[in-house]
Amino acid sequence: MHSTTDSDVPALDAAGLQDYLPTSGKTSPQAPSVQIVAGLAYQYGPFSASGRLKYVGSQYATLMDDQKMPGFLTNDFSLSFKFGNFGYLHDPKIQLNLSNIANSRYRSGVQLYYFNARTRSAPARHHCRGRGTDLLCGAEFCRRPDTVGGNLLRLRGSPVKNLISINRSGHR
């Protein structure tokens, strides 16, 4: 991604007088140099699996481009099973998502940015580490389990989705 600041930014100098920082043409904060995502998906009958690698390049943390965060790589994996129609449930599915399998440590991004590194010793950012696990169960609800012309009858012409998410600690 190529994003730059188009003009100099007004700021107060050490004496409290109006001045301008020479930010014109500098790379914008929170704009990674590159983002690449690659993934594979496989489906066999009701089973499906997918994997994904995501790379986010380095990014500046200040308007003056004098403080930079390194790039990072994460990887995710997903498994799912789709059940047949059951009563009022259309295409019920259970899915397990695993995030950051390699447990990479990375900075999740700049939360607040400043004029330059001298105004603050470190940019406001968060270090992330840890794996995430989500278990998702979902289905479309329909008015009746019978079909008309091969299509399931739906409420008001569109499916009403129900999604239950349970995280690793079991809370909903």
Beta strands, then each sheet from edge to edge (+ up, - down):
strand 1: 9-12
strand 2: 18-21
strand 3: 35-44
strand 4: 47-56
strand 5: 59-60
strand 6: 68-69
strand 7: 72-82
strand 8: 89-99
strand 9: 106-112
strand 10: 124-128
strand 11: 132-141
strand 12: 147-148
strand 13: 151-152
strand 14: 160-167
sheet 1: 1+ 2-
sheet 2: 3+ 4- 7+ 8- 11+ 14-
sheet 3: 5+ 6-
sheet 4: 9+ 10-
sheet 5: 12+ 13-
end
